[in-house]
Amino acid sequence: MVNNKFIRCRKCDAVHHVTAFDKAPIYILSARGPSETAANDWNDFMGRHAGHRLDSLEATGQVFFPGGVSGDPMAIGYIEATDGKETVLLRRVRARIHEPLRYEIVPGRLVHRASTLDIQESSLRKEMKLHFSWAPAQPLSDEKIDLFVKFYRQVVSTLDARAICRRDFTVTDDTISYGPLDGPARKALLETCQCCFAADELAALRRFIDSHAEADDVLAVVVQHAMAIEQRL
């Protein structure tokens, strides 16, 4: 979020998100062209709740979008905010695209679940089959590629999700990030492959692993972050 400040009316439990767009005009399109209507969301909120107890809230940084995409202007999102003493859960909603976002207080809190790890199997197979140069070894057969993917998945299953150095998030899902395959994991993968690959194939696999193990490549580890809304008792 650009601004993490909110105002809460204690009497009505209404919430206003303080942003740089509080005074932005409303544009309405018609057959005659766009028309501009002056607006001041801050003044409107303060006028509706004049004489009520108002508290300042600040987002804690805990945010959850069940659909995974915070960039979707219609996505429902949950944001934790605090006044320094009490933490509340805000739900961000919008009924129509041309309407402003609304924030409402809902029961519950955000809790982290254990993250899980996965691999980019489809992209990995494509890179191994169509793009990587195996010279001087011969291209790997489908059976050998199957074996490598199997061994790679086994190695990833032994890693600790908390120790993955996460770098890149996807643009389509805020719950997924990627981390590089670190040195010990690369070594373990090569050692696992020794039982089923010839010496020239192992040399090519070493080059393949070293070339594609960073956080933006096909051997990057996929970290699935799990968060949920826990109802308060």
Protein Blocks (a to p, Z undefined) as FASTA:
>chain_A
ZZlcdcddfklopacdddfklmgccddddfkopcdddddfklmmmmmmgoiacdddddeh
iacdfkopaklmkbccdddddehlaccddddddfbfkbccdddddedddddddddddddf
klmmmmmmmmpccbfbdcddfklmmmmmmmmmmmmmmpcfklpccfbdcfkbmkbccddd
dfklmmmmmmmmmmmpcfklmmmmmmmmmmmmcfkbmkbccddddddddddZZ
